[in-house]
């Protein structure tokens, strides 16, 4: 019975410290014992235990299958005290040829498919090890690796597998731990063997030379790697990066000018059924205007049929459209976060991973060599005892027949060891033949020679490199390009040809009427609605902007912070309801106001100006923003804010301030810039810019009056130079000092 706790045994600990200590222990357990693979064998603990348990069940490639439930039961009962679902899921993935480049488990039954269907229950499926898995286990009985006690102390399990193949890079790995994640794509074993041979010969081989052997990942589902080689090289050098992978496709002619696209290989880890659903959704929403139809004709192989809307469409343009909007093109992350030989997590580059594998193989080679030497020494000792027995056969027989303690007598008389005497006493009578003596002498000589060679191997680094090189060559022969699974599947295609994607290819052109209220609620009515059509607004809100556009247009918004924002007209909410706040569609602060909203015209110029009377012309094609944060074009002085943005159509500029002074001057006096504060348009003593307009001198200066639009052509009294103060405007000019 345990002693009850005394008050003096209880130590006060803050909640934060206690929680931090326990969470750290959990995080370390997740990192080292669950999520991150070991750089040496490329396996996580559950995968390692699965393979070892299957080997113990003698599920070799040449043996029969056993129920997966039996395997899972052994794993969770002896080695891995976790849920059976997690263990079975790990086992299923190791058997899926579309998930791992080199399957470690050969499944019999339903193990899922590329459409995303789940495997059958473990009671229905059977499995055994593959030849690739046997290569990972090769030498495990020869003291090649250390063992440790299992969680209950009743069994022994390997800490690491001998791993004759570079499994980590061959099959890749993914995992998410606490604060760490790993994403390593699969590679081609033949190419990895070439790189390993270089490193064994010269450990200082550069990443550049390694990259010539390993030009990129090799995914089990094939596809095209469409990434610049420099980007791939940088990812391998740093251990981090992102690579673009596309589906493989071809054009199938149907006669009379008709054609269709056939997708034959999917990007890695893309579920075909979900991809088809996504494309169907885009087709229904009329977001892929070049696409006519899509259907799945896959059987054992992948055959995805994509029909164009018309035969005049460019196939490459159609596919480029689908690549941009669907998972026919994906980005594969590269984050080579692994556990090193000491169990410490960290990011390694390609060269460091290969070096870690060669170091592991060297350690395995030395351990297996020492194990073999111990076995040889033991056997030689027994054989030497046999030979002494043959030389003194009559005396040995007499001692065995007459002595009460034959073992002690023989050890003393013939100077034999206990091992030798035990071997002699256990020798069968049939072994006393003359022929058997000759065989023993031959075996003794052969073992002596092998012992000498192995000792030289231990003492010579050059010999070790030679053996390792031969082992790598054997692995290449076994799993390289000439093997059933060894040929490269993913084509290294390089960066694709840049194609300008017309907006019409992505969005169906439809007329709309854009409505934006005073408080910034925006929406799009279908069709070009007349101004007489009544539009409802929220209580306290009213009309601000209203104009016709098309769904393929870009809308440009200019705000008081001097930034331009870009919206796709097809992204606007529908006309039902009051729309959505435009501020939610871009990073426009509540302290900023909209000044202008219009349809983008790349051939047009704009006049932008701030409240302090400074401004310039800017080509409208230069104001398009690529992000929600907009594009800064008009820089603002202290205390100033953007005041206006108007089209620059004409040969004269008219400026008026809130001091009611009007000035006109030629457009040549205002520069065209892409960004800046601009020049002084009108000088003020006490006032700010109220409005500006670019107009044609032949048509005259126009402004809105009570009777309609008035045009004034006699402007000599207000004509001047830029940066002058100006004069009072003509009689009848609006009291709000605005042209519009």
C-alpha positions in Angstrom: 0.0 0.0 0.0 1.5 3.4 -1.0 2.1 6.0 1.5 -0.5 8.9 1.5 0.7 12.3 0.3 1.6 14.7 3.0 1.1 18.5 2.7 4.9 18.9 2.5 5.0 16.7 -0.6 2.8 19.0 -2.6 4.7 21.8 -4.5 2.9 24.9 -5.8 3.3 25.2 -9.6 1.7 27.9 -11.8 -0.9 26.7 -14.3 1.1 28.2 -17.2 4.3 26.3 -16.2 2.4 23.0 -15.7 0.6 23.4 -19.0 3.8 24.4 -20.9 5.7 21.4 -19.6 3.0 19.0 -20.6 2.4 20.5 -24.0 6.1 20.5 -24.7 6.2 16.8 -23.9 3.2 16.2 -26.2 4.9 18.3 -29.0 8.1 16.3 -28.8 6.2 13.0 -28.8 4.3 14.1 -31.9 7.4 15.3 -33.7 9.7 12.3 -33.0 7.2 9.4 -32.6 4.4 10.2 -35.1 4.7 12.8 -37.8 8.2 13.3 -39.0 10.1 10.5 -40.9 13.6 9.4 -40.1 16.2 10.5 -42.7 17.8 7.0 -42.7 14.9 4.7 -43.6 12.3 7.4 -44.5 9.6 5.8 -42.3 7.5 7.0 -39.4 7.1 4.7 -36.4 3.8 3.2 -37.4 5.1 2.4 -40.9 8.2 0.8 -39.5 6.3 -1.3 -37.0 3.9 -2.4 -39.8 6.7 -3.7 -41.9 8.5 -5.4 -39.0 5.2 -7.1 -37.8 4.5 -8.3 -41.4 8.0 -9.7 -41.6 7.6 -11.5 -38.3 4.4 -13.0 -39.7 6.5 -14.2 -42.7 4.5 -12.3 -45.2 7.3 -12.3 -47.8 6.7 -11.6 -51.5 6.8 -15.3 -52.3 4.4 -16.4 -49.5 0.7 -16.2 -49.3 -1.4 -13.3 -48.2 -2.8 -12.8 -44.7 -5.9 -10.8 -43.6 -5.1 -7.2 -42.9 -7.0 -7.5 -39.6 -4.4 -10.0 -38.5 -1.6 -7.7 -39.3 -3.2 -4.7 -37.7 -4.0 -6.8 -34.6 -0.3 -7.8 -34.2 0.9 -4.2 -34.7 -1.4 -2.6 -32.1 -1.0 -5.6 -29.7 2.7 -5.8 -29.8 4.3 -2.6 -31.0 1.9 0.3 -31.6 -0.7 1.0 -28.9 -3.0 3.2 -30.9 -6.2 2.9 -32.8 -6.7 0.2 -35.4 -8.1 2.7 -37.9 -4.9 4.8 -37.9 -2.7 1.7 -38.4 -4.9 0.3 -41.2 -5.0 3.7 -42.9 -1.2 3.8 -42.8 -1.1 0.2 -44.2 -3.6 1.1 -47.0 -1.5 4.1 -48.1 1.7 1.9 -48.3 -0.3 -0.4 -50.7 -1.7 2.3 -53.0 0.3 2.5 -56.2 -1.1 6.0 -56.9 -0.1 7.3 -53.5 3.4 5.9 -53.1 5.9 5.6 -55.9 7.2 2.2 -54.6 4.5 0.3 -52.7 5.8 -1.4 -49.6 2.7 -3.5 -49.2 1.1 -5.7 -51.8 -2.6 -5.6 -51.3 -5.2 -8.2 -52.3 -8.7 -6.7 -52.4 -10.1 -3.2 -52.5 -7.4 -0.7 -51.3 -9.1 2.4 -52.7 -8.6 4.2 -56.0 -7.6 7.5 -57.5 -11.2 8.7 -57.4 -10.9 9.0 -53.6 -13.0 5.9 -52.8 -12.0 4.3 -49.4 -10.5 0.9 -49.0 -12.6 -2.0 -47.9 -12.7 -2.9 -44.2 -9.6 -4.7 -42.9 -11.5 -7.9 -42.4 -12.0 -8.2 -46.2 -8.6 -7.3 -47.5 -5.3 -9.2 -47.4 -1.7 -8.2 -47.8 2.0 -9.2 -47.9 5.3 -7.3 -48.3 6.7 -6.2 -51.6 10.3 -6.7 -52.8 11.0 -3.1 -52.1 9.9 -3.5 -48.5 12.2 -6.6 -48.2 15.1 -4.4 -49.3 14.3 -2.1 -46.4 14.4 -5.0 -44.0 17.5 -6.7 -45.5 20.1 -7.6 -42.8 17.8 -6.9 -39.8 18.8 -10.3 -38.3 22.5 -9.5 -38.7 22.7 -6.9 -35.9 22.5 -4.2 -38.6 20.4 -1.9 -36.4 19.6 -1.5 -32.7 16.5 -2.8 -31.1 14.6 -1.6 -28.1 11.8 -3.0 -25.8 8.3 -2.4 -27.0 5.8 -0.3 -24.9 5.0 -3.3 -22.6 8.5 -4.7 -22.4 7.5 -8.1 -23.7 8.9 -7.8 -27.3 11.8 -6.1 -29.1 11.3 -3.7 -32.1 13.9 -2.1 -34.4 14.7 1.6 -33.7 15.5 2.0 -37.4 15.5 -0.3 -40.5 18.7 -1.2 -42.4 17.1 0.3 -45.5 19.1 -0.9 -48.6 17.1 1.6 -50.7 16.8 5.4 -50.2 13.1 5.2 -49.2 12.7 8.7 -47.9 13.4 10.3 -51.3 12.1 7.4 -53.3 8.6 7.4 -51.7 8.6 10.9 -50.2 6.7 11.8 -47.0 4.1 14.2 -45.6 3.3 15.0 -42.0 2.2 17.7 -39.7 3.5 17.9 -36.1 3.3 20.6 -33.5 5.0 23.6 -35.0 6.6 21.5 -37.7 5.5 20.0 -41.0 7.2 18.0 -43.7 6.4 17.5 -47.4 8.9 15.5 -49.5 7.9 14.4 -53.0 8.8 11.0 -54.4 11.8 10.5 -56.7 13.1 7.9 -59.1 15.3 5.2 -57.5 17.6 4.8 -60.5 18.4 8.6 -60.5 18.9 8.5 -56.7 21.3 5.6 -57.1 23.4 7.6 -59.6 23.5 10.5 -57.2 24.5 8.2 -54.3 27.3 6.7 -56.4 28.7 10.2 -56.9 28.6 11.0 -53.2 30.2 7.7 -52.2 33.0 8.4 -54.6 33.4 12.0 -53.5 31.4 13.3 -50.5 32.1 16.9 -51.6 30.1 16.5 -54.8 28.2 19.7 -55.4 24.4 20.0 -55.5 24.8 21.1 -59.1 26.2 17.7 -60.1 23.6 15.9 -58.0 20.9 17.9 -59.7 22.2 16.5 -63.1 21.4 13.0 -61.8 18.1 14.0 -60.0 16.4 16.6 -62.2 13.2 16.6 -60.2 10.5 14.5 -58.5 9.0 11.4 -60.1 5.4 11.1 -59.0 3.5 7.8 -59.0 0.7 9.3 -61.1 3.1 10.8 -63.7 2.2 14.2 -65.0 4.4 17.1 -66.2 6.7 19.1 -64.0 6.3 22.6 -65.4 8.8 24.5 -63.3 11.9 26.4 -64.2 15.0 24.2 -63.5 16.5 27.1 -61.5 13.5 27.0 -59.2 13.8 23.2 -58.7 17.5 23.5 -58.0 16.9 26.3 -55.5 14.3 24.1 -53.7 16.7 21.2 -53.5 19.5 23.5 -52.2 17.4 25.1 -49.5 15.1 22.2 -48.6 12.1 24.5 -49.2 10.1 25.4 -52.3 7.0 24.9 -54.4 6.8 23.0 -57.7 4.1 23.2 -60.4 2.7 19.9 -61.6 0.3 19.5 -64.5 -1.9 16.7 -65.9 -0.6 15.0 -69.0 -3.0 15.5 -72.0 -3.2 14.9 -75.7 -5.4 15.9 -78.6 -7.6 13.2 -80.1 -8.7 13.9 -83.7 -12.3 12.9 -84.5 -12.4 13.8 -88.2 -14.0 16.7 -90.0 -12.0 19.1 -88.0 -13.5 17.9 -84.7 -11.2 17.2 -81.8 -11.2 16.5 -78.1 -8.6 16.6 -75.3 -7.8 13.3 -73.4 -6.2 13.6 -70.0 -4.2 10.5 -69.4 -2.3 11.3 -66.2 -3.5 13.2 -63.1 -1.4 15.4 -60.9 -0.2 13.8 -57.7 -2.8 13.4 -54.9 -5.6 14.9 -57.0 -8.9 13.0 -56.7 -10.3 12.5 -60.1 -14.0 12.5 -59.0 -13.6 15.8 -57.1 -11.8 17.4 -60.1 -14.6 16.5 -62.4 -17.1 17.9 -59.9 -15.2 21.1 -59.7 -15.0 21.5 -63.5 -18.8 20.7 -63.7 -19.5 23.5 -61.2 -17.4 25.9 -63.3 -19.2 24.8 -66.4 -22.6 25.3 -64.8 -21.6 28.7 -63.5 -20.4 29.6 -67.0 -16.8 30.3 -65.7 -15.1 28.2 -68.4 -16.6 29.6 -71.6 -14.3 27.6 -73.9 -15.4 24.2 -72.5 -18.3 22.3 -74.0 -18.4 19.2 -71.8 -16.4 16.8 -69.7 -16.8 13.1 -69.0 -14.9 10.3 -67.4 -14.1 7.2 -69.5 -11.5 5.8 -67.2 -11.1 2.1 -66.6 -7.8 0.7 -65.2 -6.1 3.7 -66.8 -7.1 7.4 -66.7 -9.1 8.7 -69.6 -10.7 12.1 -68.9 -12.4 13.5 -72.0 -12.7 17.3 -72.4 -14.7 18.6 -75.3 -14.4 22.2 -76.5 -17.3 24.5 -77.1 -16.4 24.7 -80.8 -13.7 23.3 -83.0 -12.2 26.7 -83.7 -10.9 27.0 -80.2 -7.2 26.7 -79.6 -6.6 23.5 -77.5 -3.7 25.0 -75.7 -5.9 28.0 -74.7 -8.6 25.7 -73.5 -6.2 23.7 -71.3 -4.5 26.9 -70.0 -7.9 28.1 -68.9 -8.5 24.8 -67.0 -5.0 24.8 -65.5 -5.6 28.2 -64.1 -9.0 27.4 -62.5 -8.8 23.7 -61.6 -6.5 21.1 -60.0 -5.4 19.9 -63.4 -2.4 22.0 -62.3 -1.3 21.9 -58.7 1.6 23.2 -56.6 3.5 20.5 -54.7 5.2 21.8 -51.6 8.8 21.0 -50.8 9.6 21.1 -47.1 12.3 18.6 -46.3 11.8 18.6 -42.5 13.1 15.2 -41.1 14.6 13.6 -38.1 18.4 13.1 -38.3 20.4 10.1 -37.0 20.2 11.7 -33.4 16.4 12.2 -33.6 16.7 15.9 -33.9 14.2 17.5 -36.4 15.5 20.0 -39.0 15.4 20.9 -42.6 17.9 19.2 -44.9 18.6 19.8 -48.6 18.9 17.0 -51.1 22.6 16.6 -50.7 22.4 16.4 -47.0 19.7 13.7 -47.2 21.7 11.6 -49.6 24.8 11.9 -47.4 22.8 10.9 -44.3 21.7 7.8 -46.2 25.2 6.9 -47.2 26.4 7.3 -43.6 23.6 5.0 -42.5 24.5 2.4 -45.1 28.1 2.5 -44.1 27.1 2.0 -40.5 24.9 -1.0 -41.5 27.8 -2.4 -43.6 30.2 -2.2 -40.6 27.7 -3.7 -38.2 26.9 -6.6 -40.5 30.6 -7.2 -41.2 31.3 -7.4 -37.5 28.3 -9.7 -37.0 29.6 -12.0 -39.8 33.1 -11.9 -38.3 31.7 -13.1 -35.0 29.8 -15.9 -36.7 32.9 -16.9 -38.7 35.1 -16.9 -35.6 32.6 -19.1 -33.8 32.4 -21.5 -36.7 36.1 -21.6 -37.2 36.5 -22.5 -33.5 34.1 -25.4 -33.9 35.8 -26.6 -37.1 39.2 -26.6 -35.4 37.7 -28.7 -32.6 36.3 -31.1 -35.2 39.8 -31.4 -36.8 41.4 -32.2 -33.5 38.8 -34.8 -32.9 39.5 -36.4 -36.3 43.3 -36.5 -35.6 42.6 -38.2 -32.2 39.4 -40.1 -33.1 40.1 -43.3 -31.2 41.1 -41.5 -28.0 38.1 -39.2 -28.3 35.8 -42.2 -28.6 37.5 -43.9 -25.6 37.1 -40.8 -23.4 33.4 -40.5 -24.3 32.8 -44.2 -23.5 34.8 -44.6 -20.4 35.1 -41.3 -18.6 32.4 -40.0 -16.2 33.2 -36.4 -17.1 34.3 -36.6 -20.7 33.9 -32.9 -21.3 36.5 -31.9 -18.6 38.9 -34.6 -19.7 38.8 -33.6 -23.3 39.3 -29.9 -22.5 42.4 -30.8 -20.4 43.9 -33.4 -22.6 43.5 -31.7 -26.0 43.4 -28.1 -24.8 40.0 -27.5 -26.3 37.5 -24.7 -25.4 34.1 -25.4 -24.0 32.5 -24.5 -27.4 34.7 -27.0 -29.2 34.0 -29.8 -26.7 30.3 -29.2 -26.9 30.5 -29.3 -30.7 32.4 -32.6 -30.6 30.0 -34.2 -28.1 27.1 -33.2 -30.2 28.6 -34.5 -33.5 26.7 -37.3 -35.2 28.3 -40.6 -35.9 27.7 -40.2 -39.6 30.1 -37.2 -39.6 33.0 -39.5 -38.8 33.4 -40.3 -42.5 36.6 -39.4 -44.2 34.7 -37.4 -46.8 33.2 -35.2 -44.0 36.8 -34.5 -42.7 37.8 -33.2 -46.2 34.7 -31.0 -46.3 35.4 -29.5 -42.9 39.0 -28.7 -43.9 37.7 -27.0 -47.1 35.1 -25.0 -45.1 37.8 -24.0 -42.6 40.1 -22.7 -45.3 37.2 -20.8 -47.0 36.1 -19.2 -43.7 39.7 -18.2 -42.9 39.9 -16.5 -46.3 36.6 -14.7 -45.8 37.6 -13.7 -42.3 40.8 -12.1 -43.7 38.8 -10.2 -46.4 36.2 -9.0 -43.9 38.9 -7.7 -41.6 40.5 -5.9 -44.4 37.1 -4.4 -45.2 36.8 -3.1 -41.6 40.3 -1.5 -41.8 40.0 0.1 -45.2 37.8 3.1 -46.1 38.5 2.5 -49.8 37.1 -1.1 -49.6 34.1 0.1 -47.8 33.3 2.6 -50.5 33.8 -0.1 -53.1 31.3 -2.4 -51.4 28.8 0.5 -50.9 29.1 1.3 -54.6 28.4 -2.3 -55.5 25.4 -2.4 -53.2 24.0 0.8 -54.8 24.6 -0.6 -58.3 22.7 -3.8 -57.3 19.8 -1.7 -56.0 19.7 0.2 -59.3 19.7 -3.1 -61.2 16.9 -4.3 -59.0 14.7 -1.2 -58.9 16.1 0.9 -61.7 14.9 1.8 -65.2 14.9 -1.8 -66.4 12.6 -3.0 -63.5 8.8 -3.1 -63.9 8.3 0.1 -61.8 11.6 1.8 -62.5 11.0 3.9 -65.6 10.5 7.6 -64.9 6.8 8.6 -65.0 6.9 12.3 -64.5 8.2 14.3 -67.5 10.5 17.3 -66.7 8.9 19.8 -69.0 10.4 23.1 -67.8 8.4 26.4 -67.6 5.4 26.4 -70.0 5.1 29.0 -72.7 3.5 32.1 -71.4 0.0 32.6 -72.9 -2.1 35.7 -72.6 -5.5 34.5 -71.4 -8.4 36.6 -72.8 -10.9 37.5 -70.2 -13.6 36.1 -72.5 -12.0 32.7 -72.1 -12.6 32.7 -68.4 -15.9 34.7 -68.1 -18.9 34.7 -70.3 -19.6 38.2 -71.7 -22.9 39.5 -70.4 -24.2 43.1 -70.0 -24.6 44.4 -66.5 -25.4 47.7 -64.7 -23.1 48.5 -61.9 -24.7 50.2 -58.9 -22.7 51.6 -56.0 -24.3 53.6 -53.2 -23.0 56.5 -51.2 -22.0 54.2 -48.3 -20.2 51.8 -50.6 -22.7 49.0 -51.2 -22.1 47.6 -54.6 -24.0 45.2 -56.8 -24.6 44.3 -60.5 -28.0 44.3 -62.2 -28.4 42.0 -65.2 -28.5 43.8 -68.5 -28.1 47.5 -69.3 -30.8 49.0 -67.1 -32.2 52.4 -68.0 -31.8 55.3 -65.6 -35.5 55.3 -65.1 -35.4 51.8 -63.5 -36.0 52.2 -59.8 -33.3 50.9 -57.5 -33.7 50.5 -53.8 -31.1 51.4 -51.2 -30.7 50.8 -47.5 -32.3 53.4 -45.2 -30.2 56.5 -45.0 -28.2 55.5 -48.1 -28.5 56.8 -51.7 -27.1 56.5 -55.2 -23.5 57.4 -55.9 -22.2 55.5 -59.0 -24.3 53.9 -61.8 -23.0 52.9 -65.2 -23.2 50.1 -67.8 -20.5 47.4 -68.1 -20.0 43.8 -69.1 -19.0 40.8 -67.0 -15.6 40.7 -68.8 -14.7 44.2 -67.7 -12.4 45.4 -65.0 -13.6 48.1 -62.6 -11.2 50.7 -61.3 -11.8 52.4 -58.0 -9.9 55.5 -56.8 -9.9 56.5 -53.1 -8.8 59.4 -51.0 -5.6 57.6 -50.0 -4.3 58.0 -53.5 -4.6 54.3 -54.3 -6.3 52.5 -57.2 -8.1 49.3 -56.6 -9.3 46.8 -59.2 -12.4 44.6 -59.2 -13.6 42.0 -61.7 -17.1 42.8 -62.9 -17.9 39.1 -62.8 -17.1 39.1 -59.1 -19.8 41.6 -58.2 -22.8 40.3 -56.2 -26.1 40.0 -58.0 -28.8 42.7 -58.1 -31.1 41.1 -55.6 -30.9 42.8 -52.2 -28.6 45.7 -51.5 -25.3 44.1 -52.6 -22.2 43.9 -50.5 -19.8 46.5 -49.0 -17.1 47.2 -51.5 -14.6 47.6 -48.6 -14.9 43.8 -48.0 -13.6 43.2 -51.6 -10.4 45.2 -51.0 -8.3 46.6 -48.3 -9.9 50.0 -48.1 -10.0 51.5 -44.6 -13.1 52.9 -43.1 -11.4 56.3 -42.9 -11.0 56.4 -46.7 -13.7 57.5 -49.2 -14.3 56.5 -52.8 -13.7 59.3 -55.3 -14.2 57.5 -58.6 -15.5 54.1 -59.9 -15.5 53.4 -63.6 -14.9 50.7 -66.3 -11.2 50.3 -67.1 -10.0 51.5 -70.6 -6.4 50.6 -71.1 -6.0 53.2 -73.9 -7.2 56.1 -71.8 -5.3 58.6 -69.7 -6.5 59.9 -66.3 -5.9 63.2 -64.4 -5.3 62.6 -60.7 -5.0 65.4 -58.2 -4.8 66.0 -54.5 -6.5 68.5 -52.3 -3.4 70.7 -52.1 -3.7 71.4 -55.9 -1.0 69.0 -57.1 -1.6 66.4 -59.8 -0.4 64.7 -63.0 -1.6 62.5 -65.9 -1.3 58.7 -65.6 -1.9 56.0 -68.3 -4.9 54.0 -67.1 -3.1 50.8 -67.9 -0.6 51.6 -65.2 -3.2 51.9 -62.4 -4.4 48.2 -62.4 -3.8 46.6 -59.0 -2.9 42.9 -58.7 -3.8 42.6 -55.0 -6.6 43.6 -52.7 -4.3 46.2 -51.1 -4.5 48.3 -54.3 -1.7 50.3 -56.0 -0.4 53.6 -54.8 -0.2 56.1 -57.6 -0.8 59.5 -56.1 1.6 60.3 -53.3 0.1 62.8 -50.8 1.7 65.6 -48.9 1.2 66.4 -45.2 -2.5 67.1 -44.5 -3.5 66.4 -48.1 -5.7 63.7 -49.5 -6.6 62.7 -53.0 -9.4 64.9 -54.4 -10.3 63.7 -57.9 -9.7 61.3 -60.8 -11.1 62.3 -64.2 -10.6 61.1 -67.8 -8.0 63.1 -69.7 -9.7 63.7 -73.0 -9.0 67.1 -74.6 -6.3 69.7 -75.0 -7.0 72.0 -72.0 -7.2 71.6 -68.3 -9.6 73.6 -66.1 -9.1 73.8 -62.4 -11.2 75.4 -59.7 -10.6 75.7 -56.0 -13.0 76.1 -53.1 -11.9 79.8 -53.1 -13.9 80.0 -56.3 -11.0 80.8 -58.6 -11.0 79.2 -62.1 -7.9 78.6 -64.2 -7.4 76.9 -67.6 -4.2 76.0 -69.3 -2.9 73.6 -72.0 -2.5 69.8 -71.1 1.2 70.1 -72.3 2.0 71.8 -69.0 1.1 68.7 -67.0 3.5 65.7 -67.1 2.5 62.0 -67.5 3.8 59.9 -64.6 3.3 56.4 -63.1 3.6 57.6 -59.5 4.4 60.7 -57.5 2.9 63.9 -56.1 2.8 65.6 -59.5 3.1 69.3 -60.2 1.1 72.3 -58.9 -2.0 72.7 -61.0 -3.4 75.8 -59.1 -1.9 77.9 -56.3 -4.0 78.7 -53.3 -3.5 81.2 -50.5 -6.2 79.9 -48.3 -8.1 77.0 -50.0 -7.9 73.6 -51.6 -8.7 72.0 -54.9 -12.4 71.6 -55.5 -12.6 70.1 -59.1 -10.8 69.8 -62.4 -11.7 68.8 -65.9 -9.9 68.1 -69.2 -11.8 69.5 -72.1 -11.5 70.3 -75.8 -11.1 74.0 -76.6 -13.3 73.6 -79.7 -16.1 72.2 -77.7 -15.6 74.5 -74.8 -15.7 74.1 -71.0 -18.8 72.3 -69.9 -20.6 72.3 -66.5 -24.0 71.3 -65.2 -26.4 74.1 -64.6 -30.1 74.2 -63.7 -31.2 74.3 -67.3 -28.9 71.4 -68.4 -25.3 71.3 -69.7 -23.7 74.7 -70.5 -20.6 75.1 -72.6 -18.3 78.1 -72.6 -15.9 78.7 -75.4 -14.8 82.2 -74.7 -12.2 81.4 -72.0 -9.5 84.0 -72.7 -10.1 85.7 -69.3 -9.3 82.4 -67.5 -6.5 81.2 -69.8 -3.2 81.2 -68.0 -0.2 79.2 -66.9 -0.2 76.2 -64.6 0.2 77.1 -60.9 -1.4 80.5 -61.2 -4.3 81.5 -58.9 -7.0 82.0 -61.6 -10.1 84.3 -61.6 -13.7 84.2 -60.6 -15.7 81.8 -62.9 -18.2 82.9 -65.5 -21.6 84.1 -64.3 -23.9 81.1 -63.7 -21.2 78.7 -62.7 -22.4 76.3 -59.9 -22.0 77.5 -56.3 -20.6 74.2 -55.3 -17.5 74.9 -57.5 -17.9 71.6 -59.4 -18.1 70.9 -63.2 -20.3 67.8 -62.7 
